[in-house]
């Protein structure tokens, strides 16, 4: 089963990350990762979760994320990242995914629906609160909106920082409208006493539709602020 590497970095997109990102790309690709999200626009839906930057990669199998993180190459890159972002800490987790059919690989849903842009991902962090009925209602709302559940993990492992969700749901949608619809439908089904998990929708890379392990994201140059434009 696949494993997702989800990273929250509390720095603004800009030139300080450019060199690091370009250096880190080939190492992730060599380890078999595909980049699904790399600094795409984040939409906060509930729980006052407002990350400045989200990166998400998918690796072929469980255990690959920790192996990559512990590699000598990544240790050197981590030093470079910390230096380039003024020591701002990163929160990162490894999440074991659900099995998917060969023709339904992560990152391909938008292309399958005829969109040239990337898929949109809904990340729901239930924290330390477990509400099985609410969790199931969210999974149902995802399916009803045409999305697919990529991960439903009770064992998301902390890779760096203090992010340790007791339950995390990860879903993919063809576009933002579908993701927002799923969240709205789920919100309407929840009771008044139900706690609100942290939920964001984040826009992904169009290049993720290349499903080969180790497929590289497209470097389209830099924007006016000096940040890499990843597609």
CORVEN-V652420 format. One record per backbone hydrogen bond with DSSP energy under -0.5 kcal/mol. NH is the residue of the N-H (numbers start at 0). CO is the residue of the C=O. Records with the same first field share a line. If there is no record, write none. Layout:
BEGIN
NH = CO / CO
END
This chain:
BEGIN
2 = 58
3 = 94
4 = 56
5 = 3 / 92
6 = 4 / 54
7 = 90
8 = 6 / 52
9 = 88
10 = 8
14 = 224
16 = 13
17 = 13 / 14
18 = 14
20 = 16
21 = 17
22 = 18
23 = 19
24 = 20
25 = 21
26 = 22
27 = 23
28 = 24
29 = 25
30 = 26
31 = 28
32 = 27
33 = 57
34 = 214
35 = 33 / 55
36 = 55
38 = 53
42 = 200
43 = 41
44 = 198
45 = 198
49 = 47
52 = 8
54 = 6
55 = 36
56 = 4
57 = 33
58 = 2
61 = 0
63 = 60
66 = 62
67 = 63
68 = 64
69 = 65
70 = 67
74 = 70
75 = 71
76 = 72
77 = 73
78 = 74
79 = 75
80 = 76
81 = 77
82 = 78
83 = 79
84 = 80
85 = 82
86 = 81
87 = 84
90 = 7
91 = 89 / 159
92 = 5
93 = 156
94 = 3
96 = 1
97 = 149
103 = 100
107 = 104
111 = 107
112 = 108
113 = 110
114 = 109
117 = 203
118 = 204
119 = 172
120 = 201
121 = 170
122 = 120 / 199
123 = 121 / 168
124 = 122 / 197
125 = 123 / 166
128 = 125
129 = 127
130 = 128
134 = 130
135 = 131
136 = 132
137 = 133
138 = 134
139 = 135
140 = 136
141 = 137
142 = 138
143 = 139
144 = 140
145 = 142
146 = 141
147 = 171
149 = 147 / 169
150 = 169
152 = 167
156 = 93
158 = 91
159 = 91
163 = 161
165 = 126
166 = 126
167 = 152
168 = 123
169 = 150
170 = 121
171 = 147
172 = 119
178 = 174
179 = 175
180 = 176
181 = 177
182 = 178
183 = 179
184 = 180
185 = 181
186 = 182
187 = 183
188 = 184 / 185
189 = 185 / 186
193 = 190
196 = 194
197 = 124
198 = 45 / 196
199 = 122
200 = 42
201 = 120
202 = 40
203 = 118
204 = 35
205 = 230
206 = 230
207 = 204
208 = 205
209 = 206
210 = 208
213 = 31
214 = 211
218 = 216
219 = 217 / 228
222 = 226
225 = 222
228 = 220
229 = 227
230 = 217
END
